[in-house]
């Protein structure tokens, strides 16, 4: 259909391939990072990148912290220029750059390398990042020509493998869920036009998109906001749900021209998420709800039913579906203009 969709539809197969690599030959690199973390007495993980690379980190940050490893995420510019005091000789810094040459990431790695343990995730072999870091982790997505999609997806996959190994939970159950997510994505993408058409029809004549999420699903929302702005030149905004309740929800008074895409794997009655959804609908706005919960559709609310996997893997599924919608909204004549 267009160059963006052409790359999105490869994501399921790439997830399978890269998953196999990091379960096989690539696992040694993951294990070497974990061994260094333990042997050097590291006590925190800092995740850093720019744009899509930064947003991917939301998929694992809370998982690490809730499993006993304090984890922070900063843009590389912010960390290098204003927050570098967080970096110590007990830090594992994971720097991510699709191209492997983002100047902010390279500046940070050069500054941190004499102090911290540094791993790098990149897609371009032979890039500066791969040469600078002690522990290189290739994305293996092939060349990416359109708005970032597949390298973002695979960055989340690699971060998940590393995070689960760091906390001692890279077990059969994890690999089974990852395989399921990849296989489900392949099935969705095999029939993406038929699967996406109802979402596309629902999203017509929208003046303002808001993207609401919590926890790991903020990765999905933030990446989508970038892609909507970059590809549709649409002024989208990302809100954590409780923050949305502090005034931002008044945008829904635009009525039918307003669409909130909500990413909540669990969606229950008597919650902030439900209250915000009802407020939007009561004021004439529309809601597209991506969830694994059993929720009935109602007027102006479309439910996009997803299978349930662990929170850190949910963005893999959310992104596949939401990006096919975005690709269809781009239209068949769309080309990247930069």
Helices and strands as residue ranges (DSSP letters): H 3-8, H 11-23, H 27-39, E 44-49, H 52-55, G 56-59, H 61-66, E 71-75, H 76-81, G 84-86, E 91-97, H 103-112, E 117-122, H 128-132, E 135-138, H 150-166, H 172-190, H 192-202, E 208-213, G 215-217, H 218-227, I 228-232, E 237-240, H 241-244, G 248-257, E 258-263, H 272-282, E 286-291, E 301-305, H 311-330
